[in-house]
Amino acid sequence: MSSHRQETVRRIAAPDIAARKGKTPIVCLTAYTAPVAEILDEHCDVLLVGDSLGMVVHGLPNTVGVTMEMMIMHGQAVMRGSRKAMVVVDMPFGSYEGSLEEAYANAARIMKETGAQAVKVEAGETVAETIAYMVKRGIPVMSHVGLRPQAVNMDGGFKAKGKGADERKRILEDARASEAAGAFAIVVEGVAEGLAKEITDAVAVPTIGIGASAGCDGQVLVVDDMLGLFSWTPKFVRRYADLKGEISRAAAAYADDVRERRFPGPGEIYFAKAG
Ligand code: KIV
């Protein structure tokens, strides 16, 4: 008898995503919790446990304060909720920039403790060495170029990238360096259509765009943004639901029912057994 537990559904893995270059578009959404991951799983190729969770779930002003513990806890939840989608977990700010060894140790910890299939790092050209170090040691890495939210303090805010020729050249180099280092896919964030297409044509691995036009091999959105949980979203977000309105309407109806003593009703209480 084999000691290996047989999974009934094989999860999508890094080579499957890499092989989608130039084929059918890759569908990716962020996910942070088990129940939402369970809903998204059948619709998405990739569930990204983005460090955007710091802002979206924990109310932080940016992603700089996100910790390894937060990423691991949400990574575990998303793995529990999903079965078939590839799960990629962001490495938080400060967990991969210090040294190659520290980056590898933190990436390996995320992989071991969550069971996710890959990690993602925000890649300036200097991170290429880190990507290569991790990939050579068996960790699939997704790279992230263009607008890099973890660089918010260097940039002085979240600003679209690639407006000048020098910056466009540097972002293209970041993407090329990520590919050469072994990244299996590259998230391209907050760049104009022309640059997104140029990057997509220049690399042999899939690009996954966010605020980067349809010129990429796939798309990702922050799930809470596309579900309409916030009053404000960036211009590139399409809202597919109005959860903020739905939740507010439900909470108001509940509050009315409690105040008017309509809740709980006769069918919503326990009865003691006679005798
Ligand atoms: O943290 C995140 O959610 C991300 C996406 C915006 C790509 O990196």
Residues whose N, C-alpha, C, O or C-beta is under 5 A from the ligand:
A	BS01	KIV	T30 G50 D51 S52 V187 I210 V220
